[in-house]
């Protein structure tokens, strides 16, 4: 696959503003590059990170993935695979509650994904044409869980997981989920 050389060259993913090399890069089944870049927020800015993605294509740009990407994707998968989506969301709610966040930059640097193999091997059957792979969804959810859990009082991502789970169980409507996925929602 070919990627925009401004962002991906010599097997490294780069952001331009600020100019930084990704700490870790994960490649999804469909060829999306997902990078962890140094962040500066929260109670532990030295181990904070920002997630950005790059689609294959010479003109594609590195972007922060909006929550709506994975949220809408799972909502679409719910139509034909409701029970599997519920299982995945319950798995990640449990993961979020029990995970240990990074304590040092070295832990973050050497991080190996913990949930993706389980989700991909057990739920690849719910992949659908023209949607994101469950592999992408698993990587993104894990990285957001890990980052939010580091900051006491952070809740947006956890609450979004719970809202989407309520939707999958027919306990919340479409608009509630979409509103919850928007930046700044409380």
C-alpha positions as CSV (number, residue, x, y, z in Angstrom):
1,X,0.0,0.0,0.0
2,X,1.1,3.5,-0.7
3,X,0.8,6.3,1.9
4,X,1.4,10.0,1.9
5,X,5.2,10.4,2.3
6,X,4.7,13.5,4.3
7,X,3.3,11.3,7.1
8,X,4.7,7.8,6.5
9,X,8.2,7.1,5.3
10,X,10.9,4.6,6.1
11,X,8.3,2.6,8.1
12,X,7.7,5.5,10.5
13,X,4.6,7.6,11.0
14,X,5.1,11.3,11.5
15,X,2.9,14.2,12.5
16,X,3.7,17.6,11.0
17,X,2.3,20.0,13.7
18,X,4.2,19.5,15.9
19,X,6.7,17.5,13.9
20,X,7.0,14.2,15.9
21,X,7.5,10.6,15.2
22,X,4.9,8.2,16.5
23,X,5.7,6.4,19.7
24,X,3.9,3.3,18.5
25,X,2.3,2.4,15.1
26,X,-0.4,-0.2,14.6
27,X,-1.6,-1.3,11.1
28,X,-5.1,-2.5,10.7
29,X,-6.3,-5.3,8.4
30,X,-7.5,-2.7,5.9
31,X,-4.2,-0.9,6.0
32,X,-5.0,2.1,8.2
33,X,-2.0,3.3,10.2
34,X,-2.8,4.2,13.8
35,X,-0.2,6.1,15.7
36,X,0.3,7.1,19.3
37,X,1.9,10.5,19.5
38,X,3.2,12.4,22.5
39,X,0.4,14.4,24.1
40,X,0.5,17.1,26.8
41,X,-2.8,16.9,28.7
42,X,-4.0,15.6,32.0
43,X,-2.4,14.9,35.3
44,X,0.5,13.0,33.7
45,X,1.5,14.9,30.5
46,X,4.8,12.9,30.1
47,X,2.8,9.7,29.4
48,X,-0.2,11.3,27.7
49,X,-0.7,10.4,24.1
50,X,-2.8,11.5,21.1
51,X,-4.1,8.9,18.6
52,X,-4.0,9.8,14.9
53,X,-4.8,7.7,11.8
54,X,-3.6,7.7,8.2
55,X,-5.5,6.0,5.4
56,X,-3.7,4.5,2.5
57,X,-3.4,6.9,-0.4
58,X,-0.8,9.3,-1.6
59,X,-2.9,12.4,-0.8
60,X,-4.4,11.2,2.5
61,X,-3.7,13.3,5.7
62,X,-3.0,12.2,9.2
63,X,-6.1,12.9,11.4
64,X,-7.3,12.4,14.9
65,X,-10.0,9.7,14.6
66,X,-13.4,11.1,15.8
67,X,-15.3,8.8,18.1
68,X,-18.1,8.8,15.6
69,X,-16.0,6.5,13.3
70,X,-16.0,3.5,15.6
71,X,-19.3,4.3,17.2
72,X,-21.3,4.5,13.9
73,X,-19.4,1.4,12.7
74,X,-20.5,-0.7,15.7
75,X,-24.0,0.7,15.4
76,X,-24.1,-0.5,11.8
77,X,-22.8,-3.9,12.9
78,X,-25.5,-4.1,15.5
79,X,-28.1,-4.5,12.8
80,X,-26.9,-8.0,11.9
81,X,-24.8,-8.9,14.8
82,X,-26.4,-7.4,17.9
83,X,-25.3,-10.2,20.4
84,X,-21.7,-10.0,19.2
85,X,-21.5,-6.2,19.5
86,X,-23.0,-6.5,23.0
87,X,-20.3,-9.0,23.9
88,X,-17.6,-6.8,22.5
89,X,-18.9,-3.7,24.4
90,X,-19.2,-5.7,27.7
91,X,-15.7,-7.0,27.2
92,X,-14.3,-3.4,26.8
93,X,-16.4,-2.1,29.7
94,X,-14.8,-4.8,31.9
95,X,-11.4,-4.1,30.4
96,X,-11.7,-0.4,31.1
97,X,-12.7,-1.1,34.7
98,X,-9.8,-3.4,35.4
99,X,-6.9,-2.1,33.3
100,X,-3.8,-0.6,34.6
101,X,-2.8,2.7,32.9
102,X,0.8,3.5,31.9
103,X,3.0,4.7,34.7
104,X,6.1,5.6,32.8
105,X,7.0,6.7,29.2
106,X,8.9,3.4,28.9
107,X,5.8,1.3,29.6
108,X,4.0,3.3,26.9
109,X,6.9,3.0,24.5
110,X,7.0,-0.8,24.9
111,X,3.3,-1.4,24.9
112,X,1.8,-4.3,23.1
113,X,-1.9,-4.4,22.5
114,X,-3.7,-6.6,25.0
115,X,-7.2,-7.1,23.6
116,X,-6.9,-7.0,19.8
117,X,-6.0,-10.6,19.2
118,X,-8.9,-11.8,21.3
119,X,-11.5,-9.5,19.6
120,X,-10.2,-10.1,16.1
121,X,-10.0,-13.9,16.5
122,X,-13.4,-14.1,18.0
123,X,-15.4,-11.5,16.1
124,X,-14.0,-11.1,12.6
125,X,-17.2,-12.7,11.4
126,X,-19.0,-9.4,12.0
127,X,-16.9,-7.5,9.5
128,X,-19.0,-6.0,6.7
129,X,-18.1,-4.5,3.3
130,X,-17.5,-0.8,3.3
131,X,-17.2,-0.5,7.0
132,X,-14.2,-0.5,9.4
133,X,-12.7,-3.8,10.4
134,X,-13.3,-5.1,13.9
135,X,-9.5,-5.0,14.1
136,X,-9.6,-1.2,13.7
137,X,-12.4,-0.9,16.3
138,X,-10.5,-3.0,18.8
139,X,-7.2,-1.0,18.5
140,X,-9.0,2.3,18.8
141,X,-11.1,1.3,21.8
142,X,-8.1,-0.2,23.6
143,X,-5.9,2.9,23.1
144,X,-8.7,5.3,24.2
145,X,-9.4,3.1,27.3
146,X,-5.8,3.1,28.3
147,X,-5.3,6.8,27.8
148,X,-8.5,8.0,29.6
149,X,-7.9,5.6,32.6
150,X,-4.7,7.5,33.4
151,X,-6.5,10.6,34.4
152,X,-8.6,10.6,37.5
153,X,-12.0,12.1,36.9
154,X,-12.0,11.5,33.1
155,X,-15.2,9.9,32.0
156,X,-16.2,10.8,28.4
157,X,-14.9,7.6,26.8
158,X,-16.2,5.3,29.5
159,X,-19.6,7.0,29.3
160,X,-19.6,6.6,25.5
161,X,-18.9,2.9,25.8
162,X,-21.8,2.6,28.3
163,X,-24.1,4.6,26.1
164,X,-23.3,2.5,23.0
165,X,-23.9,-0.7,25.1
166,X,-27.3,0.7,26.1
167,X,-28.0,1.3,22.4
168,X,-27.0,-2.2,21.4
169,X,-29.4,-3.5,24.1
170,X,-32.2,-1.3,22.8
171,X,-32.1,0.9,25.9
172,X,-30.9,4.2,24.1
173,X,-31.7,5.7,20.8
174,X,-29.5,6.7,17.9
175,X,-29.5,10.4,18.6
176,X,-28.4,9.8,22.2
177,X,-25.4,7.8,21.0
178,X,-24.4,10.3,18.3
179,X,-24.7,13.2,20.7
180,X,-22.5,11.3,23.3
181,X,-19.8,10.8,20.7
182,X,-19.3,14.5,20.0
183,X,-16.4,16.4,21.5
184,X,-17.2,18.1,24.7
185,X,-20.3,16.1,25.5
186,X,-21.1,15.9,29.2
